[in-house]
Amino acid sequence: MKAAIITLTKGSVELGLGLHERLMDSELFVPEKHRDMADGKGITFTEIKDVAEKAFSEYDGLVFIMATGIVVRVIAPFIKGKDVDPAVIVMDEAGRFAISLLSGHLGGANELAREVAGLTGATPVITTATDVCNKPCAEDIARELDCEIENVAGIKKVNSAFLHDEKVAINPPLEKRGILAGCGNFIFFDTLKGLLASECTARIAITNRVFPNIVEDCLLFRPKNLVVGIGCNRNTSAEEIEDVAFKVLKDAGLSQMSIRNLATIDVKRDEDGILKFAKKYGLAIDFFDKEELEKAKLETPPSLHVIDAVGVGGVCEPAAMLSARASKLIVKKVKSGNVTVAVAEVV
């Protein structure tokens, strides 16, 4: 988690300097009038509201060392929703408390508060109901299963069921069920059909598939288990690559939130469009050389154009399968304009 430590007074600068040294991947922000105290270790500022606006868009976690009331007022214009807001922590300058203020579960503020407290000797203050009552929560379970939550509005119903010891239907893959064994609330289902037909108070569907009528019935966990293989002509724009990739997924009834990574040939390491598309969505890229791609089978006829360009009969299909370690595709090559896309499911 990339964190911003934001100070205001002399006392908070002193505490912030110590925390900055211990908290990995953190940056310290110091008021201009106290810049000498930081000895060049902090980024100076004049207006706290400007720092808050910058931090909200550029950092995963914000640690404000100042009064809670100041923080509430200064961040209010930038709060959008629990699925996009960063984790916000408030500490008093005496270092007695580390308060999880915003995005406790999805944003990781509860976890960050505990980490900051451990580094400074403060007491973590966590007020989310499931934590206070020592109950599981949907956000933490999604994190354990390496899933993203699509319809965050459904979190409340699931967490309410946990709080009241009501049953929650879920359909995790067999290898993941051990992770959930400690939660007595769960009833496991092998199929979505069985899960949706259950009489449980709340439901969690773990699927990369898009079903138009499922959102109202249950909370959707999107597993990171799709690899999108990409081939493209030189200098194809990121916008065109994105449009084609997402249309292919949509047409196949697959969620773009389930993309684990992209895959392509190694001569595309400097392909600006692919790199920008990956960076925009925080996706890793697996690159394979010509020899590796030649060993993987093609599910569609080889392309003479691709053979002339890079010396192999296809890129998107073998790259997707190699990256996913799959023996077949769930979406065969689709060509549109300058782009080809294929999709494999991680084995």
TIMARZA-142228 format. One record per residue (C-alpha): x, y, z; residue in three letters; residue number from 0. Coordinates in Angstrom, 2 decimals, decimal comma, m for minus. Layout:
// TIMARZA-142228
<<X Y Z> 'ALA' NUM> ...
END
This chain:
// TIMARZA-142228
<<0,00 0,00 0,00> 'MET' 0> <<1,42 3,37 m1,05> 'LYS' 1> <<0,74 5,68 1,90> 'ALA' 2> <<0,86 9,44 2,45> 'ALA' 3> <<1,69 10,65 5,98> 'ILE' 4> <<0,29 14,14 6,36> 'ILE' 5> <<1,38 16,34 9,27> 'THR' 6> <<0,30 19,74 10,55> 'LEU' 7> <<2,03 20,76 13,81> 'THR' 8> <<5,56 20,40 15,19> 'LYS' 9> <<4,47 17,45 17,27> 'GLY' 10> <<2,88 15,71 14,31> 'SER' 11> <<5,99 16,29 12,18> 'VAL' 12> <<8,12 14,58 14,84> 'GLU' 13> <<5,75 11,61 14,95> 'LEU' 14> <<5,46 11,56 11,17> 'GLY' 15> <<9,24 11,40 10,71> 'LEU' 16> <<9,46 8,32 12,90> 'GLY' 17> <<6,52 6,65 11,20> 'LEU' 18> <<7,91 7,46 7,74> 'HIS' 19> <<11,12 5,60 8,58> 'GLU' 20> <<9,19 2,48 9,60> 'ARG' 21> <<6,20 2,40 7,24> 'LEU' 22> <<7,10 0,81 3,92> 'MET' 23> <<6,32 2,71 0,71> 'ASP' 24> <<5,30 5,91 2,47> 'SER' 25> <<5,83 9,59 1,73> 'GLU' 26> <<5,82 12,37 4,31> 'LEU' 27> <<4,04 15,69 3,80> 'PHE' 28> <<5,17 18,62 5,96> 'VAL' 29> <<3,80 22,19 6,23> 'PRO' 30> <<6,08 24,77 4,68> 'GLU' 31> <<6,54 26,52 8,04> 'LYS' 32> <<7,98 23,32 9,56> 'HIS' 33> <<10,13 22,26 6,61> 'ARG' 34> <<13,38 22,65 8,61> 'ASP' 35> <<12,23 19,94 11,01> 'MET' 36> <<11,97 17,42 8,20> 'ALA' 37> <<15,59 17,93 7,10> 'ASP' 38> <<14,67 17,38 3,48> 'GLY' 39> <<12,83 14,12 4,10> 'LYS' 40> <<9,33 15,42 3,45> 'GLY' 41> <<7,31 17,04 0,67> 'ILE' 42> <<6,31 20,54 1,75> 'THR' 43> <<2,89 22,13 1,29> 'PHE' 44> <<1,04 25,32 2,17> 'THR' 45> <<m2,63 24,30 2,06> 'GLU' 46> <<m3,86 21,11 3,72> 'ILE' 47> <<m6,83 20,84 1,34> 'LYS' 48> <<m4,47 20,68 m1,64> 'ASP' 49> <<m2,54 17,82 m0,06> 'VAL' 50> <<m5,78 15,96 0,69> 'ALA' 51> <<m6,95 16,27 m2,92> 'GLU' 52> <<m3,59 15,05 m4,26> 'LYS' 53> <<m3,42 12,17 m1,77> 'ALA' 54> <<m6,96 10,97 m2,53> 'PHE' 55> <<m6,09 10,45 m6,19> 'SER' 56> <<m2,48 9,24 m5,92> 'GLU' 57> <<m2,19 7,13 m2,73> 'TYR' 58> <<m3,79 3,94 m1,44> 'ASP' 59> <<m3,66 5,03 2,20> 'GLY' 60> <<m3,67 8,39 4,00> 'LEU' 61> <<m2,37 8,84 7,53> 'VAL' 62> <<m3,36 12,24 8,93> 'PHE' 63> <<m1,61 13,19 12,17> 'ILE' 64> <<m3,98 15,84 13,48> 'MET' 65> <<m7,47 16,29 14,99> 'ALA' 66> <<m10,22 14,11 13,56> 'THR' 67> <<m12,49 17,12 12,99> 'GLY' 68> <<m9,92 18,75 10,71> 'ILE' 69> <<m9,59 15,56 8,69> 'VAL' 70> <<m13,34 15,11 8,30> 'VAL' 71> <<m13,73 18,63 6,95> 'ARG' 72> <<m10,74 18,50 4,64> 'VAL' 73> <<m11,53 15,14 2,99> 'ILE' 74> <<m15,31 15,63 2,70> 'ALA' 75> <<m15,24 17,09 m0,86> 'PRO' 76> <<m13,25 14,14 m2,19> 'PHE' 77> <<m15,21 11,18 m0,79> 'ILE' 78> <<m16,87 9,16 m3,57> 'LYS' 79> <<m17,58 5,62 m2,39> 'GLY' 80> <<m16,19 2,64 m0,51> 'LYS' 81> <<m15,12 0,94 m3,74> 'ASP' 82> <<m12,85 3,82 m4,81> 'VAL' 83> <<m11,90 5,84 m1,72> 'ASP' 84> <<m8,44 5,27 m0,22> 'PRO' 85> <<m7,89 4,09 3,34> 'ALA' 86> <<m7,90 7,04 5,74> 'VAL' 87> <<m6,27 6,89 9,18> 'ILE' 88> <<m6,20 9,61 11,83> 'VAL' 89> <<m3,56 9,80 14,59> 'MET' 90> <<m3,25 12,27 17,43> 'ASP' 91> <<0,15 13,95 17,61> 'GLU' 92> <<0,88 12,26 20,93> 'ALA' 93> <<0,72 8,93 19,12> 'GLY' 94> <<m1,86 7,40 21,45> 'ARG' 95> <<m4,48 6,33 18,90> 'PHE' 96> <<m4,61 5,22 15,26> 'ALA' 97> <<m8,22 5,59 14,11> 'ILE' 98> <<m9,59 3,83 11,03> 'SER' 99> <<m11,77 6,62 9,63> 'LEU' 100> <<m12,69 5,71 6,05> 'LEU' 101> <<m12,69 2,59 3,84> 'SER' 102> <<m12,09 0,26 6,75> 'GLY' 103> <<m12,60 m2,99 4,85> 'HIS' 104> <<m12,45 m2,50 1,08> 'LEU' 105> <<m9,79 0,20 1,24> 'GLY' 106> <<m7,81 m1,55 3,96> 'GLY' 107> <<m8,00 1,20 6,59> 'ALA' 108> <<m8,56 m1,26 9,44> 'ASN' 109> <<m5,45 m3,19 8,46> 'GLU' 110> <<m3,45 0,02 8,00> 'LEU' 111> <<m4,58 1,32 11,42> 'ALA' 112> <<m3,32 m1,88 13,04> 'ARG' 113> <<m0,02 m1,66 11,16> 'GLU' 114> <<0,52 2,00 12,09> 'VAL' 115> <<m0,39 1,28 15,70> 'ALA' 116> <<2,09 m1,58 15,80> 'GLY' 117> <<4,87 0,64 14,48> 'LEU' 118> <<4,21 3,53 16,87> 'THR' 119> <<2,86 1,89 20,02> 'GLY' 120> <<m0,56 3,47 19,51> 'ALA' 121> <<m3,90 1,82 20,18> 'THR' 122> <<m5,79 0,95 16,97> 'PRO' 123> <<m9,37 2,21 16,96> 'VAL' 124> <<m11,64 0,08 14,76> 'ILE' 125> <<m15,37 0,74 14,73> 'THR' 126> <<m16,73 m1,45 11,90> 'THR' 127> <<m19,43 m3,70 13,35> 'ALA' 128> <<m18,06 m7,03 12,11> 'THR' 129> <<m14,65 m6,31 13,62> 'ASP' 130> <<m16,06 m5,10 16,92> 'VAL' 131> <<m18,22 m8,24 17,19> 'CYS' 132> <<m15,39 m10,50 15,99> 'ASN' 133> <<m17,37 m11,60 12,93> 'LYS' 134> <<m16,20 m12,22 9,34> 'PRO' 135> <<m16,96 m9,67 6,65> 'CYS' 136> <<m17,46 m9,92 2,91> 'ALA' 137> <<m14,55 m7,62 2,08> 'GLU' 138> <<m11,97 m9,65 4,01> 'ASP' 139> <<m13,29 m12,92 2,57> 'ILE' 140> <<m13,02 m11,53 m0,97> 'ALA' 141> <<m9,42 m10,54 m0,24> 'ARG' 142> <<m8,61 m14,01 1,10> 'GLU' 143> <<m10,06 m15,58 m2,05> 'LEU' 144> <<m8,22 m13,08 m4,32> 'ASP' 145> <<m11,51 m11,75 m5,68> 'CYS' 146> <<m12,90 m8,30 m6,36> 'GLU' 147> <<m16,42 m7,35 m5,33> 'ILE' 148> <<m18,51 m6,03 m8,20> 'GLU' 149> <<m21,80 m4,90 m6,66> 'ASN' 150> <<m20,56 m3,26 m3,46> 'VAL' 151> <<m24,11 m2,25 m2,52> 'ALA' 152> <<m24,71 m5,92 m1,72> 'GLY' 153> <<m22,01 m6,01 0,97> 'ILE' 154> <<m24,39 m4,69 3,61> 'LYS' 155> <<m26,79 m7,64 3,30> 'LYS' 156> <<m24,02 m10,23 3,58> 'VAL' 157> <<m22,31 m8,54 6,52> 'ASN' 158> <<m25,65 m8,15 8,27> 'SER' 159> <<m26,13 m11,91 7,94> 'ALA' 160> <<m22,72 m12,51 9,50> 'PHE' 161> <<m23,52 m10,15 12,38> 'LEU' 162> <<m26,79 m11,93 13,14> 'HIS' 163> <<m25,38 m15,45 12,75> 'ASP' 164> <<m27,54 m16,14 9,72> 'GLU' 165> <<m26,55 m18,54 6,95> 'LYS' 166> <<m24,71 m17,32 3,84> 'VAL' 167> <<m24,70 m19,40 0,66> 'ALA' 168> <<m21,45 m19,46 m1,30> 'ILE' 169> <<m19,98 m21,48 m4,17> 'ASN' 170> <<m16,17 m21,45 m3,80> 'PRO' 171> <<m13,97 m23,83 m5,78> 'PRO' 172> <<m12,96 m26,94 m3,84> 'LEU' 173> <<m9,37 m25,83 m3,32> 'GLU' 174> <<m10,54 m22,59 m1,66> 'LYS' 175> <<m13,01 m24,08 0,80> 'ARG' 176> <<m10,36 m24,63 3,47> 'GLY' 177> <<m9,89 m20,86 3,71> 'ILE' 178> <<m13,55 m20,51 4,72> 'LEU' 179> <<m13,67 m23,47 7,10> 'ALA' 180> <<m13,49 m21,29 10,21> 'GLY' 181> <<m16,68 m19,44 9,34> 'CYS' 182> <<m19,67 m21,46 10,52> 'GLY' 183> <<m22,10 m19,21 8,65> 'ASN' 184> <<m21,37 m20,67 5,23> 'PHE' 185> <<m23,33 m23,27 3,33> 'ILE' 186> <<m21,34 m24,47 0,33> 'PHE' 187> <<m22,87 m25,07 m3,11> 'PHE' 188> <<m21,20 m26,65 m6,11> 'ASP' 189> <<m23,28 m24,80 m8,69> 'THR' 190> <<m24,70 m21,33 m9,18> 'LEU' 191> <<m28,10 m22,85 m9,79> 'LYS' 192> <<m28,07 m24,48 m6,36> 'GLY' 193> <<m26,78 m21,32 m4,72> 'LEU' 194> <<m29,50 m19,13 m6,23> 'LEU' 195> <<m32,20 m21,62 m5,26> 'ALA' 196> <<m31,11 m21,73 m1,63> 'SER' 197> <<m33,19 m20,16 1,13> 'GLU' 198> <<m30,20 m18,52 2,81> 'CYS' 199> <<m30,48 m14,93 4,01> 'THR' 200> <<m27,59 m13,86 1,81> 'ALA' 201> <<m25,64 m15,29 m1,12> 'ARG' 202> <<m22,14 m14,88 m2,54> 'ILE' 203> <<m21,54 m16,01 m6,12> 'ALA' 204> <<m17,92 m16,53 m7,12> 'ILE' 205> <<m17,87 m16,36 m10,90> 'THR' 206> <<m16,22 m14,68 m13,88> 'ASN' 207> <<m19,48 m14,98 m15,80> 'ARG' 208> <<m21,94 m12,15 m16,32> 'VAL' 209> <<m25,56 m13,07 m15,65> 'PHE' 210> <<m28,00 m10,16 m16,18> 'PRO' 211> <<m30,41 m11,25 m13,45> 'ASN' 212> <<m27,96 m12,32 m10,76> 'ILE' 213> <<m26,91 m8,96 m9,29> 'VAL' 214> <<m30,06 m8,39 m7,26> 'GLU' 215> <<m29,95 m11,87 m5,76> 'ASP' 216> <<m26,41 m12,05 m4,44> 'CYS' 217> <<m23,05 m10,44 m3,89> 'LEU' 218> <<m20,72 m11,04 m6,83> 'LEU' 219> <<m17,10 m12,02 m6,20> 'PHE' 220> <<m14,98 m11,80 m9,33> 'ARG' 221> <<m12,03 m14,23 m9,21> 'PRO' 222> <<m8,84 m13,14 m10,98> 'LYS' 223> <<m8,72 m16,11 m13,33> 'ASN' 224> <<m8,86 m14,79 m16,90> 'LEU' 225> <<m5,87 m14,18 m19,15> 'VAL' 226> <<m6,42 m11,94 m22,16> 'VAL' 227> <<m4,06 m12,70 m25,02> 'GLY' 228> <<m3,44 m9,73 m27,29> 'ILE' 229> <<m1,95 m9,29 m30,72> 'GLY' 230> <<m1,88 m5,98 m32,55> 'CYS' 231> <<m0,30 m4,04 m35,38> 'ASN' 232> <<2,47 m1,64 m34,52> 'ARG' 233> <<1,39 1,70 m33,01> 'ASN' 234> <<m2,16 0,58 m32,27> 'THR' 235> <<m3,66 2,93 m29,68> 'SER' 236> <<m4,44 1,89 m26,13> 'ALA' 237> <<m8,03 3,01 m26,69> 'GLU' 238> <<m8,51 0,62 m29,61> 'GLU' 239> <<m6,94 m2,27 m27,70> 'ILE' 240> <<m9,15 m1,57 m24,68> 'GLU' 241> <<m12,32 m1,28 m26,76> 'ASP' 242> <<m11,70 m4,58 m28,55> 'VAL' 243> <<m10,62 m6,49 m25,44> 'ALA' 244> <<m13,61 m5,39 m23,37> 'PHE' 245> <<m16,06 m5,98 m26,23> 'LYS' 246> <<m14,76 m9,53 m26,65> 'VAL' 247> <<m15,27 m10,17 m22,93> 'LEU' 248> <<m18,73 m8,62 m22,96> 'LYS' 249> <<m19,84 m10,62 m25,99> 'ASP' 250> <<m18,62 m13,80 m24,30> 'ALA' 251> <<m20,46 m12,98 m21,06> 'GLY' 252> <<m17,23 m12,55 m19,06> 'LEU' 253> <<m16,44 m9,91 m16,45> 'SER' 254> <<m13,52 m7,58 m17,10> 'GLN' 255> <<m13,00 m7,50 m13,33> 'MET' 256> <<m11,80 m11,12 m13,57> 'SER' 257> <<m8,81 m10,30 m15,80> 'ILE' 258> <<m5,69 m11,54 m14,03> 'ARG' 259> <<m3,21 m10,35 m16,65> 'ASN' 260> <<m2,51 m9,78 m20,32> 'LEU' 261> <<m0,26 m11,94 m22,51> 'ALA' 262> <<1,51 m11,33 m25,80> 'THR' 263> <<4,74 m11,88 m27,74> 'ILE' 264> <<8,03 m10,47 m26,44> 'ASP' 265> <<8,54 m8,18 m29,44> 'VAL' 266> <<5,65 m6,15 m27,99> 'LYS' 267> <<7,57 m5,22 m24,83> 'ARG' 268> <<7,76 m1,66 m26,14> 'ASP' 269> <<4,27 m1,53 m27,68> 'GLU' 270> <<2,94 1,70 m26,22> 'ASP' 271> <<m0,74 0,86 m26,63> 'GLY' 272> <<m0,51 m2,45 m24,76> 'ILE' 273> <<1,64 m0,93 m22,02> 'LEU' 274> <<m0,77 1,97 m21,48> 'LYS' 275> <<m3,80 m0,31 m21,42> 'PHE' 276> <<m2,13 m2,54 m18,83> 'ALA' 277> <<m1,06 0,41 m16,69> 'LYS' 278> <<m4,53 1,98 m16,76> 'LYS' 279> <<m6,07 m1,12 m15,18> 'TYR' 280> <<m3,11 m2,25 m13,08> 'GLY' 281> <<m2,58 m5,42 m15,12> 'LEU' 282> <<0,64 m7,39 m15,42> 'ALA' 283> <<1,78 m8,59 m18,85> 'ILE' 284> <<3,30 m11,99 m19,62> 'ASP' 285> <<5,62 m11,90 m22,62> 'PHE' 286> <<6,54 m15,05 m24,59> 'PHE' 287> <<9,16 m15,50 m27,28> 'ASP' 288> <<8,51 m16,95 m30,73> 'LYS' 289> <<9,83 m20,40 m29,81> 'GLU' 290> <<7,46 m20,67 m26,82> 'GLU' 291> <<4,45 m19,58 m28,87> 'LEU' 292> <<5,25 m22,05 m31,64> 'GLU' 293> <<5,00 m24,95 m29,18> 'LYS' 294> <<1,45 m24,02 m28,13> 'ALA' 295> <<m1,43 m25,08 m30,35> 'LYS' 296> <<m3,60 m22,71 m32,32> 'LEU' 297> <<m7,38 m23,14 m32,24> 'GLU' 298> <<m7,86 m21,03 m35,36> 'THR' 299> <<m5,92 m21,16 m38,66> 'PRO' 300> <<m2,50 m19,46 m38,64> 'PRO' 301> <<m2,30 m15,91 m39,96> 'SER' 302> <<0,03 m15,21 m42,89> 'LEU' 303> <<0,14 m11,58 m41,83> 'HIS' 304> <<1,36 m12,52 m38,35> 'VAL' 305> <<3,90 m14,99 m39,76> 'ILE' 306> <<5,34 m12,21 m41,93> 'ASP' 307> <<5,35 m9,73 m39,03> 'ALA' 308> <<6,73 m11,77 m36,11> 'VAL' 309> <<7,52 m15,22 m37,51> 'GLY' 310> <<4,81 m17,23 m35,77> 'VAL' 311> <<1,32 m18,29 m36,88> 'GLY' 312> <<m0,54 m16,65 m34,00> 'GLY' 313> <<0,05 m14,56 m30,89> 'VAL' 314> <<m3,08 m13,98 m28,83> 'CYS' 315> <<m4,22 m17,62 m28,61> 'GLU' 316> <<m0,94 m19,34 m27,60> 'PRO' 317> <<0,04 m16,44 m25,34> 'ALA' 318> <<m3,25 m16,65 m23,43> 'ALA' 319> <<m2,99 m20,43 m23,01> 'MET' 320> <<0,66 m20,38 m21,97> 'LEU' 321> <<0,05 m17,67 m19,38> 'SER' 322> <<m3,04 m19,40 m17,97> 'ALA' 323> <<m1,40 m22,85 m18,24> 'ARG' 324> <<m4,56 m23,94 m20,00> 'ALA' 325> <<m4,92 m26,53 m22,75> 'SER' 326> <<m7,83 m24,75 m24,41> 'LYS' 327> <<m9,40 m21,33 m24,79> 'LEU' 328> <<m12,75 m20,11 m23,54> 'ILE' 329> <<m12,74 m17,46 m26,29> 'VAL' 330> <<m10,95 m18,21 m29,56> 'LYS' 331> <<m9,22 m15,47 m31,52> 'LYS' 332> <<m11,39 m12,50 m32,39> 'VAL' 333> <<m9,98 m9,99 m34,86> 'LYS' 334> <<m11,21 m6,41 m34,97> 'SER' 335> <<m9,36 m3,64 m36,76> 'GLY' 336> <<m5,73 m3,70 m35,67> 'ASN' 337> <<m6,29 m6,00 m32,71> 'VAL' 338> <<m6,70 m9,72 m32,07> 'THR' 339> <<m7,91 m11,06 m28,70> 'VAL' 340> <<m8,28 m14,50 m27,17> 'ALA' 341> <<m9,17 m15,47 m23,60> 'VAL' 342> <<m8,08 m18,42 m21,45> 'ALA' 343> <<m9,16 m19,39 m17,95> 'GLU' 344> <<m6,43 m20,00 m15,39> 'VAL' 345> <<m6,09 m23,67 m14,50> 'VAL' 346> 
END
